[in-house]
């Protein structure tokens, strides 16, 4: 199943010549061996309190019997409840939120039939009644920005590159969302809704924390493009290179001097020195600092840099191979070490046959993770992760060596609404499935003292609330 996904992701690859560098990707001499895990590999299951409707199988599972009987249409929840929802026509891979708004990308494959095109802006000032505010249909957003749709909170910017079906080039759209998040203003247009083509190959993306650089990555052949956004009305390419054989998502350090880049295959994380681009050196370049790879996962997806009492870590998520998420000690950047994992019981090796049977008809993704979000990056107490068929899971990570699950929400399966979900990748694309569960691929965001805002592909944008005093953690 994962080989099908990988073939789909790599289809249509364009060979890109590196500019300013001969590449910084891993070589046989620079790769580290799989690291030893010092902490736990599986998270302690949650104890569900009053009002919960818990899973009927093992941790993270939606049993085949529940799918066939229709039980999965009721969903599963533990120490969480739904406050409000905007489903619309569904959504795609990564959908960020900012202040009181959420931004729901929609799929390229649904363009011929969607009523509501591009990126949907959801106004959630009333969390119990989120509403559609407007549609963003500039070139990149109309095509689908996939996993490049990201918010920069420091400057109140929303950006994304053209991705289309899987990989594309030519456009980068920037919106001001700081002035009025429900009514974004396109900043880099030069003719009505048309934006400047300030991008090369794109699939993933992220901002430097100061908002002055937007980075885009392009899967095979591992391209990276740095775009100067110091003047968001006139973005320009600063640098491009080939960074690895097949890269994916990433985040940058708070000072913008390090990129924590995931490797699609082999799965792992590459630490890159980005200070040359951050400082706008006359001859910029990227250099590799260190890397770590592993064997119990595949298709590494994205990273989150965090710290505990000044000690730096990176959280990395795999979207394949039952890898789920893991916490990596980067105190020695030249030799990162995996110290614990956020695997569920369903990810255990002995449950491989169960996973295969449960998910065989629901598309190319099974119970894998995709994107996570922490409540804070300095001394985080909790992390919420979207798993493709296991829903939104929340963990206590005050001790990074021994995570504990505190809540989950796996939304109702939407199989009866498949024809209405032209904006959902899960419902419309070639790698979708029977909708016997939803695909929760988007990063959850902690909001206020007791809420999670998240988008799942079939259920759309949801406001979730913790119950039974599960969070905040004391």
C-alpha positions in Angstrom: 0.0 0.0 0.0 2.8 2.4 0.8 4.6 1.6 -2.4 1.5 2.8 -4.3 1.5 6.0 -2.3 5.2 6.6 -3.0 4.8 6.0 -6.7 1.9 8.5 -6.7 4.0 11.1 -4.9 6.9 10.8 -7.2 4.9 10.8 -10.4 5.5 13.7 -12.7 8.9 14.5 -11.2 10.8 17.3 -13.0 14.6 17.3 -12.9 15.8 20.6 -11.5 19.3 21.9 -11.8 20.8 23.2 -8.5 21.7 26.9 -8.3 24.4 28.1 -6.0 25.3 24.6 -4.7 26.0 21.1 -5.8 23.6 19.8 -3.2 23.8 19.0 0.5 22.0 15.7 0.6 23.0 12.6 2.6 25.8 10.5 1.3 26.9 7.1 2.4 29.5 8.7 4.6 27.2 11.3 6.2 24.3 9.0 7.1 24.0 7.9 10.7 22.9 4.4 11.5 19.4 3.9 13.0 19.5 5.3 16.5 18.7 3.4 19.7 15.5 4.4 21.5 16.2 5.2 25.1 12.6 5.9 26.1 9.2 4.3 25.4 8.2 3.1 21.9 4.4 3.1 22.6 2.3 5.6 24.5 0.4 4.6 27.5 -3.4 4.4 26.6 -5.8 6.9 27.9 -8.4 6.3 30.6 -11.7 7.6 29.2 -14.0 9.5 31.6 -17.7 10.3 31.7 -19.4 11.1 28.4 -16.8 9.3 26.3 -17.7 7.0 23.4 -14.5 4.9 23.3 -12.9 2.8 20.6 -14.2 -0.7 20.4 -10.8 -2.2 19.4 -7.2 -1.8 20.5 -5.7 1.7 20.8 -6.0 3.6 17.5 -8.1 1.0 15.7 -11.3 1.2 13.8 -12.1 -2.5 13.5 -13.3 -3.9 10.2 -16.5 -5.1 11.9 -17.3 -1.4 12.8 -16.7 -0.3 9.3 -18.9 -3.0 7.8 -21.7 -2.6 10.3 -21.8 1.2 10.1 -20.6 1.7 13.7 -17.7 3.9 12.5 -20.3 6.4 11.3 -20.9 7.3 15.0 -17.2 8.1 15.5 -15.2 7.6 18.7 -14.3 10.1 21.4 -12.5 10.0 24.7 -12.2 13.0 27.0 -13.1 15.3 24.1 -16.3 16.5 22.5 -17.3 18.4 19.4 -18.2 22.1 19.9 -18.7 23.3 16.3 -18.0 22.3 12.7 -17.9 23.6 9.2 -17.8 20.6 6.8 -18.5 22.3 3.4 -17.2 20.0 0.6 -14.3 18.7 2.7 -10.7 19.6 2.6 -7.2 18.5 1.7 -3.9 17.7 3.4 -2.8 20.6 5.6 -5.1 23.4 6.8 -3.8 25.9 9.3 -5.7 28.1 11.7 -4.8 31.6 13.0 -6.5 33.7 15.6 -10.3 33.1 15.1 -10.0 31.7 11.5 -9.1 28.5 9.7 -7.9 28.0 6.1 -9.2 24.9 4.4 -7.5 23.9 1.2 -9.5 21.8 -1.3 -8.3 19.2 -3.7 -7.0 19.6 -7.3 -9.0 16.6 -8.5 -12.3 18.2 -7.4 -11.9 21.3 -9.5 -14.3 20.2 -12.2 -17.1 19.6 -9.7 -16.5 21.7 -6.6 -19.0 24.5 -5.9 -16.5 26.2 -3.6 -13.1 26.5 -5.2 -9.6 27.2 -3.8 -8.9 27.8 -0.1 -11.9 28.2 2.1 -11.7 30.9 4.9 -13.6 29.8 7.9 -14.7 32.4 10.5 -14.8 30.8 13.9 -15.4 33.8 16.1 -18.3 31.9 17.3 -16.7 28.4 17.9 -20.0 26.7 18.1 -21.1 28.1 14.6 -18.1 28.4 12.2 -19.1 29.9 8.9 -17.5 30.3 5.4 -16.2 33.8 5.1 -14.7 33.8 1.6 -12.7 31.8 -1.0 -9.1 32.4 -2.0 -8.7 31.6 -5.6 -5.3 33.0 -6.6 -3.2 30.6 -8.8 -1.5 28.5 -6.1 -4.5 28.3 -3.9 -6.8 27.5 -6.7 -4.7 24.6 -7.9 -4.3 23.3 -4.3 -1.3 24.2 -2.1 -1.2 20.7 -0.5 1.2 20.8 2.5 2.6 24.2 1.7 -0.3 26.1 3.1 1.2 27.7 6.2 0.7 30.7 8.5 3.4 33.0 9.9 2.1 34.4 13.2 4.8 37.0 13.7 3.7 38.9 10.6 0.2 37.7 10.1 0.9 36.1 6.7 -0.6 33.1 4.9 1.4 31.6 2.1 1.5 28.6 -0.2 3.0 27.4 -3.4 1.3 25.8 -6.4 1.3 22.0 -6.1 -1.7 20.9 -8.1 -2.1 17.1 -8.3 1.2 16.3 -6.5 4.0 18.6 -7.7 3.9 21.9 -9.5 5.8 25.1 -10.2 5.5 28.8 -11.0 3.3 30.4 -8.3 3.5 31.5 -4.7 0.6 33.3 -3.1 0.9 35.6 0.0 -2.0 37.0 1.9 -2.3 39.5 4.8 -4.4 37.8 7.5 -3.2 40.0 10.4 -5.5 42.8 9.5 -8.7 40.7 9.3 -8.1 37.0 9.3 -11.6 36.3 7.9 -11.0 38.5 4.9 -7.4 38.0 3.7 -5.8 40.5 1.3 -3.7 39.2 -1.6 -0.4 41.0 -1.4 1.6 39.9 -4.4 -0.9 40.2 -7.2 0.1 42.1 -10.3 -3.1 41.7 -12.4 -6.3 41.2 -10.4 -6.0 37.7 -8.8 -2.8 36.7 -10.7 0.3 36.4 -8.6 4.0 36.6 -9.4 5.5 33.2 -10.3 8.1 33.3 -7.5 8.6 29.6 -7.0 10.3 26.6 -8.5 9.1 23.0 -7.8 6.8 22.9 -4.8 5.1 20.3 -2.6 5.8 21.3 1.1 6.5 24.7 2.6 7.2 26.6 5.8 8.1 30.1 7.0 11.2 31.2 8.9 9.9 32.3 12.2 10.5 36.0 11.5 8.4 35.8 8.3 11.1 37.2 6.0 11.7 33.9 4.2 9.3 31.3 2.9 10.8 27.9 2.1 9.4 25.4 -0.4 10.5 21.8 -1.0 9.7 19.6 -4.0 10.0 15.9 -3.3 12.2 14.2 -5.9 14.8 15.3 -6.8 14.8 16.9 -3.3 14.6 20.5 -4.3 14.6 23.4 -1.8 13.7 27.0 -2.7 14.2 30.0 -0.4 11.9 32.9 -1.2 12.6 36.4 0.2 9.3 37.7 1.6 10.7 40.7 3.5 8.5 42.7 1.0 5.5 40.4 0.7 4.2 42.3 -2.3 7.4 41.4 -4.3 8.6 38.0 -3.3 11.8 36.9 -5.0 13.8 33.7 -5.2 16.9 33.9 -3.1 18.3 30.4 -3.6 17.5 26.9 -4.8 19.3 23.6 -4.6 18.9 19.9 -4.4 19.0 19.0 -0.7 18.4 15.2 -0.6 17.3 12.4 -2.9 13.7 12.9 -1.7 12.8 15.5 0.9 9.4 16.4 2.4 8.3 18.7 5.2 10.3 20.7 7.8 10.4 23.5 10.3 13.1 26.0 11.2 14.7 27.0 14.5 13.5 30.2 16.1 16.5 32.1 14.9 16.1 30.8 11.3 19.6 29.3 11.2 18.6 25.6 11.2 16.2 23.6 9.1 15.0 20.3 10.3 14.2 18.6 7.0 12.5 15.2 6.7 13.7 12.6 4.2 10.9 10.9 2.4 12.9 7.8 1.8 14.9 6.6 3.6 12.9 7.9 6.5 14.7 10.3 8.8 15.7 13.9 9.6 18.5 16.0 8.1 19.7 19.1 10.0 20.7 21.9 7.6 22.6 25.1 8.4 20.4 27.8 6.8 22.2 30.8 8.4 23.7 31.9 5.0 20.2 32.4 3.6 18.8 33.8 6.9 21.7 36.4 7.0 21.3 37.2 3.2 25.0 36.4 2.5 26.1 37.5 -1.0 26.8 33.8 -2.0 24.3 31.8 0.0 24.4 28.0 0.5 23.1 25.2 2.7 25.3 22.8 4.5 24.4 19.6 6.3 25.1 19.5 10.0 23.8 16.1 10.9 21.2 13.4 10.2 19.4 10.4 11.6 17.5 7.7 9.9 15.4 4.7 11.0 13.9 1.5 9.7 10.5 1.2 11.5 8.7 3.8 9.5 8.6 5.4 6.0 7.9 8.6 4.2 8.9 11.0 7.0 6.5 14.0 6.8 7.4 17.0 9.0 9.2 18.2 12.1 8.6 20.4 15.2 11.6 21.8 17.1 11.0 22.0 20.9 13.1 22.3 24.0 12.9 21.1 27.6 14.7 23.3 30.1 17.0 24.5 27.4 17.7 21.1 25.9 16.8 20.9 22.2 14.6 18.2 20.6 12.9 17.7 17.3 9.6 15.8 17.0 9.3 14.0 13.6 6.3 12.3 12.1 6.2 9.5 9.5 3.2 9.1 7.2 4.1 5.6 6.3 5.2 2.2 7.6 3.5 2.4 11.0 6.3 4.9 12.1 3.9 7.4 13.7 5.9 10.1 15.5 9.2 10.1 17.5 11.1 12.5 19.7 14.7 13.2 18.8 17.4 14.6 21.0 19.5 17.1 19.0 21.8 18.3 21.8 24.6 17.0 19.5 23.4 18.2 16.1 26.0 16.1 14.4 24.6 12.9 15.9 20.8 13.2 16.7 19.3 10.3 18.8 15.7 9.1 18.8 14.7 8.9 22.5 11.0 7.9 22.4 8.1 7.3 20.1 4.4 8.1 19.9 3.2 4.8 18.5 -0.3 3.4 19.3 -1.1 -0.2 20.0 -2.4 -0.6 16.4 1.2 0.2 15.1 2.7 -2.8 16.8 4.5 -5.2 14.5 2.3 -8.0 15.7 -0.8 -6.1 14.5 0.3 -5.7 10.9 -2.3 -8.2 9.6 -5.0 -6.4 11.5 -4.0 -3.0 10.1 -4.0 -4.4 6.6 -7.5 -6.0 6.9 -9.0 -2.9 8.6 -7.7 -0.4 6.1 -7.6 -2.3 2.8 -10.6 -0.5 1.2 -10.0 3.0 2.6 -7.2 4.3 0.4 -3.5 4.4 0.4 -3.1 5.5 4.0 -3.8 3.3 7.0 -3.3 4.2 10.6 -0.2 6.4 9.9 0.4 9.8 11.4 0.8 13.0 9.4 1.0 16.3 11.2 1.2 17.3 14.9 1.1 20.5 16.9 2.4 21.3 20.4 0.8 23.5 23.0 4.1 25.4 23.2 7.6 24.9 21.9 9.4 25.7 25.1 8.7 23.1 27.8 5.7 21.7 26.0 3.2 19.8 28.1 1.0 18.3 25.3 1.1 17.4 21.7 -1.9 16.7 19.4 -1.4 14.6 16.3 -3.6 13.8 13.3 -3.5 10.2 12.3 -5.0 9.2 9.0 -7.5 6.6 10.3 -7.0 6.9 14.0 -8.3 10.4 14.4 -6.9 13.3 16.5 -4.8 12.0 19.4 -3.5 14.1 22.3 -0.6 13.1 24.5 1.0 14.3 27.7 4.7 14.9 26.8 5.9 16.6 29.9 8.3 13.7 30.2 9.5 13.2 26.6 10.7 9.7 27.4 7.3 8.5 28.5 4.4 10.0 26.7 0.9 9.3 27.9 -2.3 9.6 25.9 -4.9 11.9 27.5 -7.7 12.2 24.9 -8.8 11.4 21.3 -11.5 12.3 18.8 -12.0 10.1 15.7 -14.8 11.8 13.8 -17.8 10.0 12.3 -17.2 8.3 8.9 -18.8 10.2 6.1 -19.3 7.4 3.6 -22.9 8.4 2.9 -21.8 11.9 1.9 -19.0 10.9 -0.5 -20.7 12.5 -3.5 -20.9 15.9 -1.7 -17.2 16.0 -0.7 -15.6 17.3 -3.9 -13.1 19.2 -1.9 -11.8 16.2 0.0 -8.7 14.5 -1.2 -9.9 11.3 0.6 -13.2 11.4 -1.2 -12.1 12.4 -4.7 -8.5 11.5 -5.5 -7.1 8.3 -6.9 -5.5 7.4 -3.6 -8.8 7.8 -1.6 -11.1 5.1 -0.4 -14.5 4.0 0.9 -14.6 6.6 3.6 -15.2 4.0 6.3 -13.2 6.4 8.5 -12.0 10.0 8.0 -8.4 11.0 7.2 -7.2 13.4 9.9 -4.1 14.7 8.1 -4.0 18.3 9.3 -2.1 19.9 12.2 -4.2 20.3 15.3 -3.9 23.7 17.1 -4.3 24.3 20.8 -6.7 27.2 21.3 -7.4 28.9 24.7 -7.3 26.7 27.8 -9.4 23.8 26.7 -9.8 23.6 22.9 -8.3 22.0 19.8 -9.0 23.4 16.3 -8.4 20.9 13.6 -9.5 19.9 10.1 -10.1 16.4 8.9 -10.6 15.8 5.2 -14.2 14.6 5.1 -15.5 16.3 8.3 -13.9 19.6 7.5 -13.1 22.2 10.2 -13.9 21.2 13.8 -13.7 22.9 17.2 -13.0 20.2 19.8 -13.2 20.7 23.6 -11.4 18.7 26.3 -13.7 17.1 28.9 -13.0 15.4 32.3 -10.2 17.8 33.1 -7.9 16.1 30.6 -6.2 19.3 29.7 -4.6 21.7 30.6 -2.0 19.6 32.4 -1.1 20.7 35.8 
